[in-house]
Amino acid sequence: MEEIELGMVIHAESLEQLKTVLAAVIGCFDNAAFDLDAGSVLRMRLIDQREGCSAEGTWHGTLTWQVIVAT
């Protein structure tokens, strides 16, 4: 078993779009377990979520996960 941190960055044109996508991704992966081609994810747990806007007006959200993987 191995514990890793996994980061995801999601970009959107509006804050509303970003919040919708972030909620969907969190709903799919928080506390999830699933098989991989080689091994499996025993548990994903959201440990950090941040949102921001670039100078160009594009929104971005960053999700950080603690992932326990069995190989």
CHARMM internal coordinates of N, CA and C (Angstrom, degrees):
IC EDIT
DIST 1 N 1 CA 1.4542
DIST 1 CA 1 C 1.5273
ANGL 1 N 1 CA 1 C 108.80
DIST 1 C 2 N 1.2985
ANGL 1 CA 1 C 2 N 113.52
DIHE 1 N 1 CA 1 C 2 N 150.06
DIST 2 N 2 CA 1.4499
ANGL 1 C 2 N 2 CA 120.58
DIHE 1 CA 1 C 2 N 2 CA 179.22
DIST 2 CA 2 C 1.5222
ANGL 2 N 2 CA 2 C 108.69
DIHE 1 C 2 N 2 CA 2 C -143.22
DIST 2 C 3 N 1.3249
ANGL 2 CA 2 C 3 N 116.21
DIHE 2 N 2 CA 2 C 3 N 141.60
DIST 3 N 3 CA 1.4609
ANGL 2 C 3 N 3 CA 121.41
DIHE 2 CA 2 C 3 N 3 CA 175.94
DIST 3 CA 3 C 1.5196
ANGL 3 N 3 CA 3 C 108.18
DIHE 2 C 3 N 3 CA 3 C -108.55
DIST 3 C 4 N 1.3346
ANGL 3 CA 3 C 4 N 116.10
DIHE 3 N 3 CA 3 C 4 N 125.88
DIST 4 N 4 CA 1.4572
ANGL 3 C 4 N 4 CA 120.80
DIHE 3 CA 3 C 4 N 4 CA -179.71
DIST 4 CA 4 C 1.5247
ANGL 4 N 4 CA 4 C 109.64
DIHE 3 C 4 N 4 CA 4 C -129.23
DIST 4 C 5 N 1.3285
ANGL 4 CA 4 C 5 N 115.81
DIHE 4 N 4 CA 4 C 5 N 163.84
DIST 5 N 5 CA 1.4589
ANGL 4 C 5 N 5 CA 121.56
DIHE 4 CA 4 C 5 N 5 CA 169.70
DIST 5 CA 5 C 1.5187
ANGL 5 N 5 CA 5 C 107.47
DIHE 4 C 5 N 5 CA 5 C -106.71
DIST 5 C 6 N 1.3143
ANGL 5 CA 5 C 6 N 115.59
DIHE 5 N 5 CA 5 C 6 N 134.79
DIST 6 N 6 CA 1.4578
ANGL 5 C 6 N 6 CA 122.59
DIHE 5 CA 5 C 6 N 6 CA -179.34
DIST 6 CA 6 C 1.5195
ANGL 6 N 6 CA 6 C 108.17
DIHE 5 C 6 N 6 CA 6 C -122.04
DIST 6 C 7 N 1.3204
ANGL 6 CA 6 C 7 N 116.31
DIHE 6 N 6 CA 6 C 7 N 128.56
DIST 7 N 7 CA 1.4592
ANGL 6 C 7 N 7 CA 120.56
DIHE 6 CA 6 C 7 N 7 CA 178.15
DIST 7 CA 7 C 1.5152
ANGL 7 N 7 CA 7 C 111.13
DIHE 6 C 7 N 7 CA 7 C -108.01
DIST 7 C 8 N 1.3207
ANGL 7 CA 7 C 8 N 116.32
DIHE 7 N 7 CA 7 C 8 N 141.10
DIST 8 N 8 CA 1.4649
ANGL 7 C 8 N 8 CA 122.65
DIHE 7 CA 7 C 8 N 8 CA 175.21
DIST 8 CA 8 C 1.5262
ANGL 8 N 8 CA 8 C 107.40
DIHE 7 C 8 N 8 CA 8 C -127.35
DIST 8 C 9 N 1.3229
ANGL 8 CA 8 C 9 N 115.59
DIHE 8 N 8 CA 8 C 9 N 135.37
DIST 9 N 9 CA 1.4612
ANGL 8 C 9 N 9 CA 120.60
DIHE 8 CA 8 C 9 N 9 CA 175.39
DIST 9 CA 9 C 1.5204
ANGL 9 N 9 CA 9 C 107.31
DIHE 8 C 9 N 9 CA 9 C -119.61
DIST 9 C 10 N 1.3217
ANGL 9 CA 9 C 10 N 115.98
DIHE 9 N 9 CA 9 C 10 N 128.72
DIST 10 N 10 CA 1.4607
ANGL 9 C 10 N 10 CA 122.54
DIHE 9 CA 9 C 10 N 10 CA -178.37
DIST 10 CA 10 C 1.5205
ANGL 10 N 10 CA 10 C 107.82
DIHE 9 C 10 N 10 CA 10 C -121.39
DIST 10 C 11 N 1.3255
ANGL 10 CA 10 C 11 N 116.07
DIHE 10 N 10 CA 10 C 11 N 133.19
DIST 11 N 11 CA 1.4649
ANGL 10 C 11 N 11 CA 122.23
DIHE 10 CA 10 C 11 N 11 CA -179.41
DIST 11 CA 11 C 1.5262
ANGL 11 N 11 CA 11 C 109.36
DIHE 10 C 11 N 11 CA 11 C -112.30
DIST 11 C 12 N 1.3271
ANGL 11 CA 11 C 12 N 116.37
DIHE 11 N 11 CA 11 C 12 N 144.35
DIST 12 N 12 CA 1.4647
ANGL 11 C 12 N 12 CA 121.77
DIHE 11 CA 11 C 12 N 12 CA 179.44
DIST 12 CA 12 C 1.5244
ANGL 12 N 12 CA 12 C 109.79
DIHE 11 C 12 N 12 CA 12 C -149.07
DIST 12 C 13 N 1.3171
ANGL 12 CA 12 C 13 N 115.31
DIHE 12 N 12 CA 12 C 13 N 160.55
DIST 13 N 13 CA 1.4641
ANGL 12 C 13 N 13 CA 120.70
DIHE 12 CA 12 C 13 N 13 CA -179.96
DIST 13 CA 13 C 1.5136
ANGL 13 N 13 CA 13 C 113.14
DIHE 12 C 13 N 13 CA 13 C -79.57
DIST 13 C 14 N 1.3447
ANGL 13 CA 13 C 14 N 117.11
DIHE 13 N 13 CA 13 C 14 N -24.56
DIST 14 N 14 CA 1.4631
ANGL 13 C 14 N 14 CA 119.64
DIHE 13 CA 13 C 14 N 14 CA -179.08
DIST 14 CA 14 C 1.5270
ANGL 14 N 14 CA 14 C 109.79
DIHE 13 C 14 N 14 CA 14 C -137.59
DIST 14 C 15 N 1.3110
ANGL 14 CA 14 C 15 N 115.83
DIHE 14 N 14 CA 14 C 15 N 159.02
DIST 15 N 15 CA 1.4631
ANGL 14 C 15 N 15 CA 120.91
DIHE 14 CA 14 C 15 N 15 CA 177.73
DIST 15 CA 15 C 1.5210
ANGL 15 N 15 CA 15 C 110.27
DIHE 14 C 15 N 15 CA 15 C -63.65
DIST 15 C 16 N 1.3126
ANGL 15 CA 15 C 16 N 117.62
DIHE 15 N 15 CA 15 C 16 N -38.48
DIST 16 N 16 CA 1.4719
ANGL 15 C 16 N 16 CA 121.40
DIHE 15 CA 15 C 16 N 16 CA 178.82
DIST 16 CA 16 C 1.5313
ANGL 16 N 16 CA 16 C 110.99
DIHE 15 C 16 N 16 CA 16 C -61.19
DIST 16 C 17 N 1.3404
ANGL 16 CA 16 C 17 N 116.62
DIHE 16 N 16 CA 16 C 17 N -45.96
DIST 17 N 17 CA 1.4719
ANGL 16 C 17 N 17 CA 120.63
DIHE 16 CA 16 C 17 N 17 CA 176.64
DIST 17 CA 17 C 1.5245
ANGL 17 N 17 CA 17 C 110.50
DIHE 16 C 17 N 17 CA 17 C -59.91
DIST 17 C 18 N 1.3157
ANGL 17 CA 17 C 18 N 116.22
DIHE 17 N 17 CA 17 C 18 N -45.67
DIST 18 N 18 CA 1.4577
ANGL 17 C 18 N 18 CA 120.78
DIHE 17 CA 17 C 18 N 18 CA -178.66
DIST 18 CA 18 C 1.5177
ANGL 18 N 18 CA 18 C 111.03
DIHE 17 C 18 N 18 CA 18 C -59.28
DIST 18 C 19 N 1.3201
ANGL 18 CA 18 C 19 N 116.86
DIHE 18 N 18 CA 18 C 19 N -47.97
DIST 19 N 19 CA 1.4685
ANGL 18 C 19 N 19 CA 120.45
DIHE 18 CA 18 C 19 N 19 CA -179.21
DIST 19 CA 19 C 1.5326
ANGL 19 N 19 CA 19 C 111.82
DIHE 18 C 19 N 19 CA 19 C -61.78
DIST 19 C 20 N 1.3233
ANGL 19 CA 19 C 20 N 116.69
DIHE 19 N 19 CA 19 C 20 N -37.64
DIST 20 N 20 CA 1.4635
ANGL 19 C 20 N 20 CA 120.82
DIHE 19 CA 19 C 20 N 20 CA 178.32
DIST 20 CA 20 C 1.5270
ANGL 20 N 20 CA 20 C 110.97
DIHE 19 C 20 N 20 CA 20 C -64.33
DIST 20 C 21 N 1.3322
ANGL 20 CA 20 C 21 N 116.50
DIHE 20 N 20 CA 20 C 21 N -46.84
DIST 21 N 21 CA 1.4627
ANGL 20 C 21 N 21 CA 120.59
DIHE 20 CA 20 C 21 N 21 CA -179.18
DIST 21 CA 21 C 1.5306
ANGL 21 N 21 CA 21 C 110.76
DIHE 20 C 21 N 21 CA 21 C -67.20
DIST 21 C 22 N 1.3314
ANGL 21 CA 21 C 22 N 117.34
DIHE 21 N 21 CA 21 C 22 N -43.25
DIST 22 N 22 CA 1.4675
ANGL 21 C 22 N 22 CA 120.03
DIHE 21 CA 21 C 22 N 22 CA 178.74
DIST 22 CA 22 C 1.5250
ANGL 22 N 22 CA 22 C 110.79
DIHE 21 C 22 N 22 CA 22 C -59.04
DIST 22 C 23 N 1.3187
ANGL 22 CA 22 C 23 N 117.17
DIHE 22 N 22 CA 22 C 23 N -44.15
DIST 23 N 23 CA 1.4710
ANGL 22 C 23 N 23 CA 120.50
DIHE 22 CA 22 C 23 N 23 CA 179.57
DIST 23 CA 23 C 1.5246
ANGL 23 N 23 CA 23 C 110.99
DIHE 22 C 23 N 23 CA 23 C -61.67
DIST 23 C 24 N 1.3312
ANGL 23 CA 23 C 24 N 117.30
DIHE 23 N 23 CA 23 C 24 N -39.87
DIST 24 N 24 CA 1.4688
ANGL 23 C 24 N 24 CA 120.76
DIHE 23 CA 23 C 24 N 24 CA 179.32
DIST 24 CA 24 C 1.5251
ANGL 24 N 24 CA 24 C 111.43
DIHE 23 C 24 N 24 CA 24 C -66.74
DIST 24 C 25 N 1.3229
ANGL 24 CA 24 C 25 N 117.28
DIHE 24 N 24 CA 24 C 25 N -43.40
DIST 25 N 25 CA 1.4652
ANGL 24 C 25 N 25 CA 121.02
DIHE 24 CA 24 C 25 N 25 CA -179.99
DIST 25 CA 25 C 1.5303
ANGL 25 N 25 CA 25 C 110.00
DIHE 24 C 25 N 25 CA 25 C -65.34
DIST 25 C 26 N 1.3143
ANGL 25 CA 25 C 26 N 116.81
DIHE 25 N 25 CA 25 C 26 N -44.64
DIST 26 N 26 CA 1.4715
ANGL 25 C 26 N 26 CA 120.39
DIHE 25 CA 25 C 26 N 26 CA 178.61
DIST 26 CA 26 C 1.5271
ANGL 26 N 26 CA 26 C 109.76
DIHE 25 C 26 N 26 CA 26 C -62.10
DIST 26 C 27 N 1.3142
ANGL 26 CA 26 C 27 N 117.26
DIHE 26 N 26 CA 26 C 27 N -42.13
DIST 27 N 27 CA 1.4672
ANGL 26 C 27 N 27 CA 120.73
DIHE 26 CA 26 C 27 N 27 CA 178.61
DIST 27 CA 27 C 1.5182
ANGL 27 N 27 CA 27 C 112.74
DIHE 26 C 27 N 27 CA 27 C -61.06
DIST 27 C 28 N 1.3234
ANGL 27 CA 27 C 28 N 117.12
DIHE 27 N 27 CA 27 C 28 N -34.60
DIST 28 N 28 CA 1.4734
ANGL 27 C 28 N 28 CA 120.93
DIHE 27 CA 27 C 28 N 28 CA 179.61
DIST 28 CA 28 C 1.5210
ANGL 28 N 28 CA 28 C 112.99
DIHE 27 C 28 N 28 CA 28 C -76.64
DIST 28 C 29 N 1.3304
ANGL 28 CA 28 C 29 N 117.32
DIHE 28 N 28 CA 28 C 29 N -38.85
DIST 29 N 29 CA 1.4524
ANGL 28 C 29 N 29 CA 119.67
DIHE 28 CA 28 C 29 N 29 CA -167.98
DIST 29 CA 29 C 1.5238
ANGL 29 N 29 CA 29 C 116.37
DIHE 28 C 29 N 29 CA 29 C -108.14
DIST 29 C 30 N 1.3341
ANGL 29 CA 29 C 30 N 119.47
DIHE 29 N 29 CA 29 C 30 N -21.84
DIST 30 N 30 CA 1.4682
ANGL 29 C 30 N 30 CA 118.92
DIHE 29 CA 29 C 30 N 30 CA -176.79
DIST 30 CA 30 C 1.5272
ANGL 30 N 30 CA 30 C 109.51
DIHE 29 C 30 N 30 CA 30 C -67.93
DIST 30 C 31 N 1.3136
ANGL 30 CA 30 C 31 N 115.88
DIHE 30 N 30 CA 30 C 31 N 124.46
DIST 31 N 31 CA 1.4711
ANGL 30 C 31 N 31 CA 125.01
DIHE 30 CA 30 C 31 N 31 CA -176.85
DIST 31 CA 31 C 1.5220
ANGL 31 N 31 CA 31 C 113.25
DIHE 30 C 31 N 31 CA 31 C 66.36
DIST 31 C 32 N 1.3340
ANGL 31 CA 31 C 32 N 117.46
DIHE 31 N 31 CA 31 C 32 N 21.40
DIST 32 N 32 CA 1.4643
ANGL 31 C 32 N 32 CA 121.51
DIHE 31 CA 31 C 32 N 32 CA -179.58
DIST 32 CA 32 C 1.5207
ANGL 32 N 32 CA 32 C 111.26
DIHE 31 C 32 N 32 CA 32 C -83.12
DIST 32 C 33 N 1.3138
ANGL 32 CA 32 C 33 N 115.08
DIHE 32 N 32 CA 32 C 33 N 154.34
DIST 33 N 33 CA 1.4605
ANGL 32 C 33 N 33 CA 124.24
DIHE 32 CA 32 C 33 N 33 CA 171.69
DIST 33 CA 33 C 1.5216
ANGL 33 N 33 CA 33 C 106.55
DIHE 32 C 33 N 33 CA 33 C -136.17
DIST 33 C 34 N 1.3397
ANGL 33 CA 33 C 34 N 116.80
DIHE 33 N 33 CA 33 C 34 N 138.27
DIST 34 N 34 CA 1.4562
ANGL 33 C 34 N 34 CA 119.68
DIHE 33 CA 33 C 34 N 34 CA -178.84
DIST 34 CA 34 C 1.5295
ANGL 34 N 34 CA 34 C 110.33
DIHE 33 C 34 N 34 CA 34 C -161.81
DIST 34 C 35 N 1.3311
ANGL 34 CA 34 C 35 N 114.91
DIHE 34 N 34 CA 34 C 35 N 159.85
DIST 35 N 35 CA 1.4571
ANGL 34 C 35 N 35 CA 121.59
DIHE 34 CA 34 C 35 N 35 CA 179.34
DIST 35 CA 35 C 1.5207
ANGL 35 N 35 CA 35 C 110.59
DIHE 34 C 35 N 35 CA 35 C -83.51
DIST 35 C 36 N 1.3322
ANGL 35 CA 35 C 36 N 115.33
DIHE 35 N 35 CA 35 C 36 N 149.02
DIST 36 N 36 CA 1.4590
ANGL 35 C 36 N 36 CA 123.77
DIHE 35 CA 35 C 36 N 36 CA 173.35
DIST 36 CA 36 C 1.5245
ANGL 36 N 36 CA 36 C 108.28
DIHE 35 C 36 N 36 CA 36 C -115.12
DIST 36 C 37 N 1.3187
ANGL 36 CA 36 C 37 N 117.71
DIHE 36 N 36 CA 36 C 37 N 171.59
DIST 37 N 37 CA 1.4624
ANGL 36 C 37 N 37 CA 120.00
DIHE 36 CA 36 C 37 N 37 CA 175.54
DIST 37 CA 37 C 1.5288
ANGL 37 N 37 CA 37 C 110.56
DIHE 36 C 37 N 37 CA 37 C -58.59
DIST 37 C 38 N 1.3168
ANGL 37 CA 37 C 38 N 116.52
DIHE 37 N 37 CA 37 C 38 N -39.15
DIST 38 N 38 CA 1.4632
ANGL 37 C 38 N 38 CA 121.77
DIHE 37 CA 37 C 38 N 38 CA 178.47
DIST 38 CA 38 C 1.5232
ANGL 38 N 38 CA 38 C 108.08
DIHE 37 C 38 N 38 CA 38 C -127.18
DIST 38 C 39 N 1.3197
ANGL 38 CA 38 C 39 N 117.35
DIHE 38 N 38 CA 38 C 39 N 93.68
DIST 39 N 39 CA 1.4562
ANGL 38 C 39 N 39 CA 121.31
DIHE 38 CA 38 C 39 N 39 CA 179.51
DIST 39 CA 39 C 1.5112
ANGL 39 N 39 CA 39 C 112.07
DIHE 38 C 39 N 39 CA 39 C 102.49
DIST 39 C 40 N 1.3326
ANGL 39 CA 39 C 40 N 115.07
DIHE 39 N 39 CA 39 C 40 N -159.04
DIST 40 N 40 CA 1.4605
ANGL 39 C 40 N 40 CA 119.68
DIHE 39 CA 39 C 40 N 40 CA -179.94
DIST 40 CA 40 C 1.5208
ANGL 40 N 40 CA 40 C 110.97
DIHE 39 C 40 N 40 CA 40 C -156.84
DIST 40 C 41 N 1.3097
ANGL 40 CA 40 C 41 N 114.70
DIHE 40 N 40 CA 40 C 41 N 156.07
DIST 41 N 41 CA 1.4626
ANGL 40 C 41 N 41 CA 121.69
DIHE 40 CA 40 C 41 N 41 CA 171.71
DIST 41 CA 41 C 1.5232
ANGL 41 N 41 CA 41 C 105.73
DIHE 40 C 41 N 41 CA 41 C -91.64
DIST 41 C 42 N 1.3186
ANGL 41 CA 41 C 42 N 115.57
DIHE 41 N 41 CA 41 C 42 N 119.12
DIST 42 N 42 CA 1.4562
ANGL 41 C 42 N 42 CA 119.75
DIHE 41 CA 41 C 42 N 42 CA 179.90
DIST 42 CA 42 C 1.5179
ANGL 42 N 42 CA 42 C 111.76
DIHE 41 C 42 N 42 CA 42 C -82.70
DIST 42 C 43 N 1.3538
ANGL 42 CA 42 C 43 N 115.51
DIHE 42 N 42 CA 42 C 43 N -30.35
DIST 43 N 43 CA 1.4688
ANGL 42 C 43 N 43 CA 119.14
DIHE 42 CA 42 C 43 N 43 CA 179.36
DIST 43 CA 43 C 1.5156
ANGL 43 N 43 CA 43 C 109.94
DIHE 42 C 43 N 43 CA 43 C -168.32
DIST 43 C 44 N 1.3240
ANGL 43 CA 43 C 44 N 115.44
DIHE 43 N 43 CA 43 C 44 N 135.43
DIST 44 N 44 CA 1.4665
ANGL 43 C 44 N 44 CA 122.71
DIHE 43 CA 43 C 44 N 44 CA 170.13
DIST 44 CA 44 C 1.5228
ANGL 44 N 44 CA 44 C 106.89
DIHE 43 C 44 N 44 CA 44 C -114.43
DIST 44 C 45 N 1.3235
ANGL 44 CA 44 C 45 N 115.58
DIHE 44 N 44 CA 44 C 45 N 132.90
DIST 45 N 45 CA 1.4603
ANGL 44 C 45 N 45 CA 119.58
DIHE 44 CA 44 C 45 N 45 CA 179.32
DIST 45 CA 45 C 1.5175
ANGL 45 N 45 CA 45 C 108.67
DIHE 44 C 45 N 45 CA 45 C -134.19
DIST 45 C 46 N 1.3308
ANGL 45 CA 45 C 46 N 116.14
DIHE 45 N 45 CA 45 C 46 N 126.27
DIST 46 N 46 CA 1.4624
ANGL 45 C 46 N 46 CA 121.60
DIHE 45 CA 45 C 46 N 46 CA 178.74
DIST 46 CA 46 C 1.5267
ANGL 46 N 46 CA 46 C 108.94
DIHE 45 C 46 N 46 CA 46 C -69.31
DIST 46 C 47 N 1.3463
ANGL 46 CA 46 C 47 N 116.21
DIHE 46 N 46 CA 46 C 47 N 125.47
DIST 47 N 47 CA 1.4656
ANGL 46 C 47 N 47 CA 119.47
DIHE 46 CA 46 C 47 N 47 CA 179.72
DIST 47 CA 47 C 1.5254
ANGL 47 N 47 CA 47 C 113.03
DIHE 46 C 47 N 47 CA 47 C -116.44
DIST 47 C 48 N 1.3492
ANGL 47 CA 47 C 48 N 117.27
DIHE 47 N 47 CA 47 C 48 N -13.29
DIST 48 N 48 CA 1.4622
ANGL 47 C 48 N 48 CA 118.99
DIHE 47 CA 47 C 48 N 48 CA 177.56
DIST 48 CA 48 C 1.5267
ANGL 48 N 48 CA 48 C 109.74
DIHE 47 C 48 N 48 CA 48 C -159.34
DIST 48 C 49 N 1.3288
ANGL 48 CA 48 C 49 N 115.25
DIHE 48 N 48 CA 48 C 49 N 143.00
DIST 49 N 49 CA 1.4692
ANGL 48 C 49 N 49 CA 121.92
DIHE 48 CA 48 C 49 N 49 CA 177.43
DIST 49 CA 49 C 1.5158
ANGL 49 N 49 CA 49 C 107.65
DIHE 48 C 49 N 49 CA 49 C -140.38
DIST 49 C 50 N 1.3331
ANGL 49 CA 49 C 50 N 115.82
DIHE 49 N 49 CA 49 C 50 N 129.27
DIST 50 N 50 CA 1.4645
ANGL 49 C 50 N 50 CA 121.18
DIHE 49 CA 49 C 50 N 50 CA 178.63
DIST 50 CA 50 C 1.5191
ANGL 50 N 50 CA 50 C 109.85
DIHE 49 C 50 N 50 CA 50 C -136.47
DIST 50 C 51 N 1.3240
ANGL 50 CA 50 C 51 N 115.22
DIHE 50 N 50 CA 50 C 51 N 148.76
DIST 51 N 51 CA 1.4594
ANGL 50 C 51 N 51 CA 121.70
DIHE 50 CA 50 C 51 N 51 CA 178.12
DIST 51 CA 51 C 1.5130
ANGL 51 N 51 CA 51 C 108.68
DIHE 50 C 51 N 51 CA 51 C -130.87
DIST 51 C 52 N 1.3307
ANGL 51 CA 51 C 52 N 116.40
DIHE 51 N 51 CA 51 C 52 N 147.87
DIST 52 N 52 CA 1.4493
ANGL 51 C 52 N 52 CA 119.83
DIHE 51 CA 51 C 52 N 52 CA 178.54
DIST 52 CA 52 C 1.5110
ANGL 52 N 52 CA 52 C 110.88
DIHE 51 C 52 N 52 CA 52 C -161.03
DIST 52 C 53 N 1.3216
ANGL 52 CA 52 C 53 N 114.51
DIHE 52 N 52 CA 52 C 53 N 172.50
DIST 53 N 53 CA 1.4583
ANGL 52 C 53 N 53 CA 121.49
DIHE 52 CA 52 C 53 N 53 CA -179.45
DIST 53 CA 53 C 1.5258
ANGL 53 N 53 CA 53 C 108.36
DIHE 52 C 53 N 53 CA 53 C -128.28
DIST 53 C 54 N 1.3366
ANGL 53 CA 53 C 54 N 115.99
DIHE 53 N 53 CA 53 C 54 N 133.29
DIST 54 N 54 CA 1.4649
ANGL 53 C 54 N 54 CA 120.18
DIHE 53 CA 53 C 54 N 54 CA 178.60
DIST 54 CA 54 C 1.5259
ANGL 54 N 54 CA 54 C 109.63
DIHE 53 C 54 N 54 CA 54 C -79.39
DIST 54 C 55 N 1.3026
ANGL 54 CA 54 C 55 N 115.48
DIHE 54 N 54 CA 54 C 55 N 168.99
DIST 55 N 55 CA 1.4718
ANGL 54 C 55 N 55 CA 120.85
DIHE 54 CA 54 C 55 N 55 CA 178.45
DIST 55 CA 55 C 1.5247
ANGL 55 N 55 CA 55 C 111.45
DIHE 54 C 55 N 55 CA 55 C -62.07
DIST 55 C 56 N 1.3340
ANGL 55 CA 55 C 56 N 116.88
DIHE 55 N 55 CA 55 C 56 N -27.04
DIST 56 N 56 CA 1.4656
ANGL 55 C 56 N 56 CA 121.60
DIHE 55 CA 55 C 56 N 56 CA 179.75
DIST 56 CA 56 C 1.5283
ANGL 56 N 56 CA 56 C 112.29
DIHE 55 C 56 N 56 CA 56 C -81.31
DIST 56 C 57 N 1.3303
ANGL 56 CA 56 C 57 N 117.58
DIHE 56 N 56 CA 56 C 57 N -7.99
DIST 57 N 57 CA 1.4528
ANGL 56 C 57 N 57 CA 120.93
DIHE 56 CA 56 C 57 N 57 CA 177.71
DIST 57 CA 57 C 1.5223
ANGL 57 N 57 CA 57 C 115.12
DIHE 56 C 57 N 57 CA 57 C 98.65
DIST 57 C 58 N 1.3264
ANGL 57 CA 57 C 58 N 117.64
DIHE 57 N 57 CA 57 C 58 N 1.38
DIST 58 N 58 CA 1.4584
ANGL 57 C 58 N 58 CA 121.42
DIHE 57 CA 57 C 58 N 58 CA 177.80
DIST 58 CA 58 C 1.5283
ANGL 58 N 58 CA 58 C 109.28
DIHE 57 C 58 N 58 CA 58 C -82.82
DIST 58 C 59 N 1.3119
ANGL 58 CA 58 C 59 N 116.42
DIHE 58 N 58 CA 58 C 59 N 135.84
DIST 59 N 59 CA 1.4616
ANGL 58 C 59 N 59 CA 121.73
DIHE 58 CA 58 C 59 N 59 CA 178.73
DIST 59 CA 59 C 1.5192
ANGL 59 N 59 CA 59 C 110.15
DIHE 58 C 59 N 59 CA 59 C -90.82
DIST 59 C 60 N 1.3195
ANGL 59 CA 59 C 60 N 115.70
DIHE 59 N 59 CA 59 C 60 N 147.19
DIST 60 N 60 CA 1.4588
ANGL 59 C 60 N 60 CA 120.38
DIHE 59 CA 59 C 60 N 60 CA 177.08
DIST 60 CA 60 C 1.5262
ANGL 60 N 60 CA 60 C 109.30
DIHE 59 C 60 N 60 CA 60 C -140.75
DIST 60 C 61 N 1.2978
ANGL 60 CA 60 C 61 N 114.56
DIHE 60 N 60 CA 60 C 61 N 143.44
DIST 61 N 61 CA 1.4570
ANGL 60 C 61 N 61 CA 121.28
DIHE 60 CA 60 C 61 N 61 CA 176.29
DIST 61 CA 61 C 1.5137
ANGL 61 N 61 CA 61 C 109.02
DIHE 60 C 61 N 61 CA 61 C -124.43
DIST 61 C 62 N 1.3158
ANGL 61 CA 61 C 62 N 116.41
DIHE 61 N 61 CA 61 C 62 N 139.30
DIST 62 N 62 CA 1.4550
ANGL 61 C 62 N 62 CA 121.81
DIHE 61 CA 61 C 62 N 62 CA 178.55
DIST 62 CA 62 C 1.5164
ANGL 62 N 62 CA 62 C 108.80
DIHE 61 C 62 N 62 CA 62 C -118.00
DIST 62 C 63 N 1.3203
ANGL 62 CA 62 C 63 N 115.57
DIHE 62 N 62 CA 62 C 63 N 126.65
DIST 63 N 63 CA 1.4550
ANGL 62 C 63 N 63 CA 122.27
DIHE 62 CA 62 C 63 N 63 CA 176.15
DIST 63 CA 63 C 1.5198
ANGL 63 N 63 CA 63 C 107.86
DIHE 62 C 63 N 63 CA 63 C -113.83
DIST 63 C 64 N 1.3202
ANGL 63 CA 63 C 64 N 116.81
DIHE 63 N 63 CA 63 C 64 N 133.86
DIST 64 N 64 CA 1.4592
ANGL 63 C 64 N 64 CA 121.47
DIHE 63 CA 63 C 64 N 64 CA 176.42
DIST 64 CA 64 C 1.5190
ANGL 64 N 64 CA 64 C 107.72
DIHE 63 C 64 N 64 CA 64 C -119.38
DIST 64 C 65 N 1.3220
ANGL 64 CA 64 C 65 N 114.34
DIHE 64 N 64 CA 64 C 65 N 129.48
DIST 65 N 65 CA 1.4612
ANGL 64 C 65 N 65 CA 122.14
DIHE 64 CA 64 C 65 N 65 CA -175.40
DIST 65 CA 65 C 1.5166
ANGL 65 N 65 CA 65 C 110.53
DIHE 64 C 65 N 65 CA 65 C -117.25
DIST 65 C 66 N 1.3079
ANGL 65 CA 65 C 66 N 116.14
DIHE 65 N 65 CA 65 C 66 N 144.01
DIST 66 N 66 CA 1.4554
ANGL 65 C 66 N 66 CA 122.47
DIHE 65 CA 65 C 66 N 66 CA 165.53
DIST 66 CA 66 C 1.5247
ANGL 66 N 66 CA 66 C 105.17
DIHE 65 C 66 N 66 CA 66 C -95.82
DIST 66 C 67 N 1.3254
ANGL 66 CA 66 C 67 N 116.52
DIHE 66 N 66 CA 66 C 67 N 122.96
DIST 67 N 67 CA 1.4645
ANGL 66 C 67 N 67 CA 121.06
DIHE 66 CA 66 C 67 N 67 CA -174.60
DIST 67 CA 67 C 1.5264
ANGL 67 N 67 CA 67 C 109.12
DIHE 66 C 67 N 67 CA 67 C -123.58
DIST 67 C 68 N 1.3155
ANGL 67 CA 67 C 68 N 115.69
DIHE 67 N 67 CA 67 C 68 N 128.30
DIST 68 N 68 CA 1.4578
ANGL 67 C 68 N 68 CA 120.84
DIHE 67 CA 67 C 68 N 68 CA 174.65
DIST 68 CA 68 C 1.5201
ANGL 68 N 68 CA 68 C 106.91
DIHE 67 C 68 N 68 CA 68 C -103.75
DIST 68 C 69 N 1.3477
ANGL 68 CA 68 C 69 N 115.15
DIHE 68 N 68 CA 68 C 69 N 120.54
DIST 69 N 69 CA 1.4594
ANGL 68 C 69 N 69 CA 122.07
DIHE 68 CA 68 C 69 N 69 CA -173.40
DIST 69 CA 69 C 1.5250
ANGL 69 N 69 CA 69 C 109.19
DIHE 68 C 69 N 69 CA 69 C -118.89
DIST 69 C 70 N 1.3257
ANGL 69 CA 69 C 70 N 115.57
DIHE 69 N 69 CA 69 C 70 N 137.42
DIST 70 N 70 CA 1.4665
ANGL 69 C 70 N 70 CA 121.74
DIHE 69 CA 69 C 70 N 70 CA 172.55
DIST 70 CA 70 C 1.5156
ANGL 70 N 70 CA 70 C 107.79
DIHE 69 C 70 N 70 CA 70 C -110.90
DIST 70 C 71 N 1.3303
ANGL 70 CA 70 C 71 N 116.53
DIHE 70 N 70 CA 70 C 71 N 131.01
DIST 71 N 71 CA 1.4673
ANGL 70 C 71 N 71 CA 120.04
DIHE 70 CA 70 C 71 N 71 CA -179.58
DIST 71 CA 71 C 1.5138
ANGL 71 N 71 CA 71 C 111.06
DIHE 70 C 71 N 71 CA 71 C -110.39
END
COOR INIT
IC SEED 1 N 1 CA 1 C
IC BUILD
